């Protein structure tokens, strides 16, 4: 079964985006930085061509 190309990006935005927004609203800067760093790493790994 072939998934649409935006499926991984949509899941990424939903999980990391909501977690990042929640951490920013709570002024928890360490958690926000952690989610931002993990999001960038996973986005880079997902879009990397092997």
Residue pairs with C-beta under 8 A, 6 or more apart in sequence:
8 46
9 46
12 39
12 42
12 43
12 46
16 35
16 38
16 39
16 42
17 39
19 35
20 32
20 35
20 36
20 39
23 29
23 31
23 32
23 35
24 32
